[in-house]
Amino acid sequence: ENRPQDRAPGADDDGSGTVTVLEASGFLALSGFRPQRPIEFQWYAAEEVGLLGSQEIANNYASRGLQVHGMTQYDMVAYATTTGNMMIDVSQSVAVDPALAKFLEVVIDEYCQGVTRRAIQGTTSSDHASFFRAGYPACRGRESQNYPYIHTNNDSLQFLNYVVYGS
């Protein structure tokens, strides 16, 4: 049973997404990359109870007229089968900017060796949807396997596939 109010350590949901964003920021900083536009790396609170953190930021940006050229959400990306198969779903058609989703597909194909990608029906239950609703291009990538420990006290490190995730 999914009960967001219960204790859930969150190793995959959303510890793995958090670490992915942190690693991406560190990689870009160390590589000497100089973006043409500012890049923000953000983490949000209270996704499970209504996207409260991301809604606050997205609505604040919109009310101030700030430009956001794209928002990409990585949620749950470290669970893979014991055979080492990992698939990343790229949400399509619901609360998703098609051009940004296509760009995410290209990035996965180019830089994520050993990871298969597929397009799936989108969802409005992750933080990207707050930005999409505020009028900003947004998309989401997440693992494809049905993580059996989501929102439970078993969402712990022992069930993550470090070999596949680290590659």
BELZIKA-V663793 format. One record per residue. N is the residue number from 0. RES is the residue in one letter. NEAR is the number of other C-alpha atoms within 8 Angstrom. Layout:
BEGIN
n->N res->RES near->NEAR
n->N res->RES near->NEAR
END
This chain:
BEGIN
n->0 res->E near->2
n->1 res->N near->6
n->2 res->R near->7
n->3 res->P near->9
n->4 res->Q near->4
n->5 res->D near->8
n->6 res->R near->8
n->7 res->A near->10
n->8 res->P near->9
n->9 res->G near->11
n->10 res->A near->11
n->11 res->D near->16
n->12 res->D near->12
n->13 res->D near->10
n->14 res->G near->10
n->15 res->S near->13
n->16 res->G near->13
n->17 res->T near->11
n->18 res->V near->8
n->19 res->T near->9
n->20 res->V near->11
n->21 res->L near->9
n->22 res->E near->8
n->23 res->A near->8
n->24 res->S near->9
n->25 res->G near->8
n->26 res->F near->8
n->27 res->L near->9
n->28 res->A near->8
n->29 res->L near->7
n->30 res->S near->6
n->31 res->G near->6
n->32 res->F near->7
n->33 res->R near->4
n->34 res->P near->6
n->35 res->Q near->4
n->36 res->R near->4
n->37 res->P near->5
n->38 res->I near->5
n->39 res->E near->4
n->40 res->F near->7
n->41 res->Q near->5
n->42 res->W near->5
n->43 res->Y near->8
n->44 res->A near->8
n->45 res->A near->9
n->46 res->E near->13
n->47 res->E near->6
n->48 res->V near->7
n->49 res->G near->7
n->50 res->L near->14
n->51 res->L near->10
n->52 res->G near->10
n->53 res->S near->14
n->54 res->Q near->11
n->55 res->E near->8
n->56 res->I near->8
n->57 res->A near->11
n->58 res->N near->11
n->59 res->N near->8
n->60 res->Y near->10
n->61 res->A near->11
n->62 res->S near->7
n->63 res->R near->6
n->64 res->G near->6
n->65 res->L near->7
n->66 res->Q near->6
n->67 res->V near->7
n->68 res->H near->6
n->69 res->G near->8
n->70 res->M near->11
n->71 res->T near->9
n->72 res->Q near->11
n->73 res->Y near->12
n->74 res->D near->14
n->75 res->M near->13
n->76 res->V near->13
n->77 res->A near->12
n->78 res->Y near->14
n->79 res->A near->14
n->80 res->T near->9
n->81 res->T near->6
n->82 res->T near->5
n->83 res->G near->9
n->84 res->N near->10
n->85 res->M near->14
n->86 res->M near->12
n->87 res->I near->13
n->88 res->D near->12
n->89 res->V near->16
n->90 res->S near->15
n->91 res->Q near->14
n->92 res->S near->9
n->93 res->V near->9
n->94 res->A near->14
n->95 res->V near->17
n->96 res->D near->12
n->97 res->P near->8
n->98 res->A near->6
n->99 res->L near->12
n->100 res->A near->15
n->101 res->K near->8
n->102 res->F near->8
n->103 res->L near->10
n->104 res->E near->10
n->105 res->V near->8
n->106 res->V near->9
n->107 res->I near->10
n->108 res->D near->11
n->109 res->E near->7
n->110 res->Y near->6
n->111 res->C near->9
n->112 res->Q near->7
n->113 res->G near->8
n->114 res->V near->11
n->115 res->T near->8
n->116 res->R near->11
n->117 res->R near->8
n->118 res->A near->8
n->119 res->I near->8
n->120 res->Q near->8
n->121 res->G near->11
n->122 res->T near->9
n->123 res->T near->8
n->124 res->S near->8
n->125 res->S near->11
n->126 res->D near->12
n->127 res->H near->16
n->128 res->A near->14
n->129 res->S near->13
n->130 res->F near->16
n->131 res->F near->13
n->132 res->R near->8
n->133 res->A near->9
n->134 res->G near->7
n->135 res->Y near->11
n->136 res->P near->13
n->137 res->A near->17
n->138 res->C near->17
n->139 res->R near->13
n->140 res->G near->14
n->141 res->R near->11
n->142 res->E near->14
n->143 res->S near->8
n->144 res->Q near->9
n->145 res->N near->4
n->146 res->Y near->6
n->147 res->P near->4
n->148 res->Y near->8
n->149 res->I near->11
n->150 res->H near->13
n->151 res->T near->12
n->152 res->N near->10
n->153 res->N near->8
n->154 res->D near->15
n->155 res->S near->11
n->156 res->L near->7
n->157 res->Q near->4
n->158 res->F near->7
n->159 res->L near->11
n->160 res->N near->12
n->161 res->Y near->7
n->162 res->V near->7
n->163 res->V near->12
n->164 res->Y near->9
n->165 res->G near->5
n->166 res->S near->7
END
